[in-house]
Amino acid sequence: MRIVFLAWRDLAHPHAGGSEYVVDRLARGLTGLQHDVTLLAGAPVAPREYSVVDTGGRFSQYVRAPFTARSAVRHADVVVDVENGIPFFSPLWHRGPVVCLVHHVHTEQWDLYFPWPAARVGNFLEHRAMPAAYRNSQFVAVSPSTAQELARIGVDRTRTHTITMGCDPAPRQRPTSPTPVFLSVGRLVPHKRIDLLLELWEQVRPRTGGTLVIAGDGPERAALERMAGDQVVFRGFVSEPDKAALLDEAWLLVHPAMHEGWGTVIMEAAAHGLPTVAFDVVGVRDSIRQHESGALSATSSEFVAMWTTLASDHEPRTRLAAGALAWSLEHTWERAIGDFEAVLATAVHAAK
């Protein structure tokens, strides 16, 4: 198949995150299966195993897409429209089959990132215009939570395919730290709630000791560094080898996000035999098996209690570590890419 992805960002973008990582893995996997894959994404972009085309700036690419992308998609067998809050509304300007790939429905994020008028417009486009424009398209949700959120905003359940993403095996290269190390990995942006994590750390630290390591960068970093108390280390952006070393050495991954599409970093930690303490929220609850690969908390006080208990007791932490590793082995990229390929093939066949 000739497959064209329409995405907000390429993996080369300095603000790239889980969505870009997933698109890259799917595109590489489909290329490996001998499909002709092209990614259209906003600058900056970088050369890859598949074709990558720069489609413009952060927001201008959405306005320009019907013109800049039309020649690329004209001969495509299927277009994968990656919805990051606002999709490209490709069914309105492209006659061929479209599959809408959704990581999560943004809900509260509109108010976190935009002033009131822009937030209302974004919310309307995602919750009202998107389901209407894609009413004849297939959807792929990366978690059961996302599938439920799509149904809530009016997407036909029969058109939604749930495909949880894969996880690479990660044989341990380093021993666990002899002293407590707790790790947070991700973009330093509002919905990740690292500010809340720093508040909770002040309750945990007197009971457990150790160090809280925060790996990742983003617009919130300076403010977070100012509010951080003792025994907090900001590592900034880390390379993949450095991230692997941190995951090997840590005792727990602590993940306070208010929602996710699919907890990519949680599954990466699981592959290192590292359990996670997190909140029981959309997306996150799909990437953790409660009391088997990690601990899901309903409240901040429960988060603190679970964090403290697992840090203080080797036996349950070891049990969860083994469960996390077993859980990660159930999620392969081969399976995810194969399932995604099948959805694309179904969309192409249905359009004939």
Number of C-alpha atoms within 10 A of each C-alpha: 17 15 22 26 26 29 24 28 28 28 20 15 16 12 13 14 15 18 24 20 15 19 21 19 16 23 25 18 21 20 19 13 13 11 16 17 22 23 26 26 26 23 18 17 18 13 10 14 13 16 15 19 20 18 25 20 15 13 11 11 22 23 11 15 19 17 13 17 22 15 10 16 23 14 12 19 20 22 27 22 23 24 21 18 20 20 21 22 21 25 19 10 13 15 11 19 23 26 25 25 25 24 24 25 27 20 16 13 17 17 16 13 13 12 10 12 9 13 18 13 12 21 20 13 18 21 22 14 15 21 18 14 14 21 14 14 18 23 27 23 25 26 27 20 24 25 26 18 19 22 16 13 14 14 23 18 14 9 15 23 19 18 19 24 25 22 23 15 15 17 11 15 11 12 10 17 12 10 13 19 22 23 23 25 25 20 23 21 18 16 17 19 16 25 21 13 21 21 14 17 25 15 14 20 17 10 13 18 16 19 18 24 21 24 20 19 20 15 12 15 18 11 10 16 14 8 10 18 14 12 14 16 15 16 14 17 17 14 10 9 9 13 18 19 17 25 29 23 23 26 27 27 26 25 24 25 23 18 24 25 25 28 24 23 19 27 27 22 29 31 27 26 29 29 33 33 24 27 22 21 17 23 24 25 23 20 27 26 18 16 15 18 28 30 23 22 21 11 12 16 12 15 24 18 15 19 24 19 16 22 21 15 10 11 10 16 21 16 16 25 25 19 20 29 23 16 20 25 15 10 18 15 17 15 15 20 21 15 17 22 18 12 19 22 14 13 20 18 11 9 12 7
